[in-house]
Amino acid sequence: MRSVISRWPATLLAALVLLAVMPGTASATAAGNGNTLTGDADLVVVMKAERELYLYRDGLIIAQYPIALGLAPVGTKRMRGDDKTPIGAYTLDWRNPNSDFHRSIHISYPNAADRARAAALGVPPGRNIMIHGQPDYDDRPRTGDWTHGCIAVSNAAIDQIWAHVPDGTPIHIYP
C-alpha cells in the first residue's frame, strides 16, 4: 500500500487528510472568489501545497482565498529566520489593526512542541507568524511566496477574514 500512496499527488493526500479531520466537508461548497460571507467562521484551514486558505463554519467551507507563504515554503517552521510557514494546529489569538501589512491576525506559533523542538536544536523558534494583507509601505505587486513565514492574502481578503474570524478561532495548517 505504501508504494501506491507515495504515487498519489500531494494535493489528493492533503484533501484526504482534510476530509478525515473535517467529516462534514464532503458536501461543502466553496463560496468561490465572491466570498459573500454572513456570520463568523469557526475554523480556518490552510493548505500550503495548494496555496489556499479556507474559512469553515459548522463543517462547511464558507470562503476561500489564495495565499502566499514564506520564502522556503516546504516543511514546517523550525527556527527564527528559516522563512518557513509552520504546519500544525494553532489558534488565532490577537490582531494588529496598525500592521505594516494592511491588517494582521496572529497565529499562536510557537506552541509548546515548537519551543521544545527549537530548544533541542539549540535555536530560537521564531515568533509573530501572522495572516496578513499586502505591505502598506510598498505598492509593488507581490507574486509567488514572499513572506518570512507568514500567510499573506490580498487586502480585500484580510478585510473579510478580519471581519469574520474572531480571536480564539482554531487554525489548522497542512503541508
Phi and psi in degrees as a GROMACS rama.xvg file:
@    title "Ramachandran Plot"
@    xaxis  label "Phi"
@    yaxis  label "Psi"
@TYPE xy
-59.3677  -39.5655  ARG-2
-67.6959  -33.2252  SER-3
-68.5821  -46.5743  VAL-4
-62.9959  -38.4076  ILE-5
-65.1339  -18.9939  SER-6
-88.4089  -12.3389  ARG-7
-67.4872  142.222  TRP-8
-62.3357  148.408  PRO-9
-58.4288  -35.0906  ALA-10
-66.4326  -37.2945  THR-11
-66.9181  -43.6808  LEU-12
-61.4856  -42.842  LEU-13
-63.1446  -39.9926  ALA-14
-64.4165  -40.0402  ALA-15
-64.4777  -39.2875  LEU-16
-62.7995  -44.5283  VAL-17
-61.5959  -42.8659  LEU-18
-64.8051  -35.1176  LEU-19
-66.9356  -36.6434  ALA-20
-78.6252  -37.4426  VAL-21
-117.895  81.6298  MET-22
-57.2137  -28.008  PRO-23
-79.9259  -1.93539  GLY-24
-79.2718  -13.1733  THR-25
-59.4448  -32.8913  ALA-26
-98.7431  4.84099  SER-27
-72.0773  151.48  ALA-28
-126.918  136.649  THR-29
-74.8383  147.124  ALA-30
-72.48  -12.835  ALA-31
74.5429  -164.876  GLY-32
-69.9738  -21.7733  ASN-33
-68.6035  -37.9228  GLY-34
42.709  55.9143  ASN-35
-80.5147  106.319  THR-36
-103.89  142.535  LEU-37
-133.847  135.704  THR-38
81.1742  175.632  GLY-39
-100.351  151.758  ASP-40
-77.8251  150.764  ALA-41
-113.7  0.337599  ASP-42
-159.127  141.072  LEU-43
-115.896  132.717  VAL-44
-123.703  131.296  VAL-45
-115.522  125.858  VAL-46
-108.007  98.4361  MET-47
-59.0943  -46.3557  LYS-48
-61.3927  -33.6477  ALA-49
-87.755  -10.4735  GLU-50
56.6808  48.6086  ARG-51
-133.191  144.26  GLU-52
-118.348  132.043  LEU-53
-118.222  138.949  TYR-54
-102.739  132.403  LEU-55
-116.778  149.335  TYR-56
-141.663  126.105  ARG-57
53.9249  38.8212  ASP-58
80.941  2.96132  GLY-59
-115.744  142.751  LEU-60
-72.7921  124.861  ILE-61
-108.529  -13.6907  ILE-62
-165.211  154.497  ALA-63
-144.008  149.359  GLN-64
-140.85  139.534  TYR-65
-70.385  148.544  PRO-66
-131.881  162.367  ILE-67
-117.988  150.995  ALA-68
-119.282  -169.539  LEU-69
-64.3869  159.877  GLY-70
-61.8766  -21.5744  LEU-71
-120.287  77.6274  ALA-72
-75.4666  -19.3125  PRO-73
-80.4041  133.778  VAL-74
88.8829  -179.434  GLY-75
-105.955  158.789  THR-76
-63.3282  132.394  LYS-77
-115.646  -31.2518  ARG-78
-160.438  161.94  MET-79
-57.9815  135.42  ARG-80
87.1406  1.36205  GLY-81
-84.5612  -2.52855  ASP-82
60.4835  24.4724  ASP-83
-102.882  149.585  LYS-84
-93.545  131.785  THR-85
-64.5324  160.608  PRO-86
-121.167  134.466  ILE-87
145.02  -170.386  GLY-88
-102.812  124.479  ALA-89
-136.797  -173.491  TYR-90
-130.908  144.389  THR-91
-86.1142  108.299  LEU-92
-112.287  -16.4084  ASP-93
-162.287  168.374  TRP-94
-137.098  156.47  ARG-95
-123.957  103.466  ASN-96
-73.245  -14.7626  PRO-97
-108.591  30.2854  ASN-98
-63.6687  152.005  SER-99
-69.7193  -7.6906  ASP-100
-119.566  55.4085  PHE-101
66.5083  -71.9424  HIS-102
-147.529  156.941  ARG-103
-146.355  147.159  SER-104
-122.514  125.912  ILE-105
-78.2258  136.913  HIS-106
-98.0158  136.556  ILE-107
-71.524  25.8917  SER-108
-74.3548  137.328  TYR-109
-88.0903  142.776  PRO-110
-90.602  -176.163  ASN-111
-59.2738  -41.6232  ALA-112
-65.7889  -39.7427  ALA-113
-63.2743  -42.575  ASP-114
-65.4236  -40.7011  ARG-115
-65.3029  -42.2721  ALA-116
-62.7574  -43.7283  ARG-117
-65.6072  -40.9628  ALA-118
-61.7998  -40.556  ALA-119
-63.5792  -30.3523  ALA-120
-86.366  -10.2122  LEU-121
73.2198  31.2059  GLY-122
-130.458  156.863  VAL-123
-73.9833  143.043  PRO-124
-74.8631  -18.4259  PRO-125
94.407  172.563  GLY-126
-164.105  178.657  ARG-127
55.3309  47.1734  ASN-128
-84.6014  127.328  ILE-129
-132.677  159.328  MET-130
-95.4314  127.084  ILE-131
-147.467  167.838  HIS-132
-86.7158  -155.217  GLY-133
-87.5259  157.31  GLN-134
-61.8813  131.598  PRO-135
-78.8438  -18.4213  ASP-136
-87.2856  -5.44222  TYR-137
-154.473  121.487  ASP-138
-97.1228  13.3444  ASP-139
-65.06  138.98  ARG-140
-66.0464  139.034  PRO-141
-100.567  133.02  ARG-142
-129.894  152.027  THR-143
68.4077  -167.524  GLY-144
-83.8462  130.963  ASP-145
-142.559  -3.79566  TRP-146
-85.3825  177.61  THR-147
-101.903  25.7181  HIS-148
130.869  -11.0377  GLY-149
-79.0511  174.841  CYS-150
-112.043  112.555  ILE-151
-101.211  141.107  ALA-152
-132.692  175.472  VAL-153
-68.5322  162.815  SER-154
-63.6045  -37.6758  ASN-155
-63.5556  -39.1942  ALA-156
-66.4386  -45.7868  ALA-157
-64.9532  -31.5559  ILE-158
-62.9111  -43.4644  ASP-159
-68.3221  -44.4653  GLN-160
-60.8711  -45.6572  ILE-161
-53.8714  -43.9867  TRP-162
-75.4961  -23.7245  ALA-163
-121.231  6.85155  HIS-164
-126.664  102.422  VAL-165
-74.6332  157.366  PRO-166
-56.1056  143.443  ASP-167
95.5581  -5.81832  GLY-168
-71.6919  132.546  THR-169
-68.9102  147.427  PRO-170
-129.512  128.741  ILE-171
-112.682  123.402  HIS-172
-111.778  119.44  ILE-173
-107.055  155.006  TYR-174
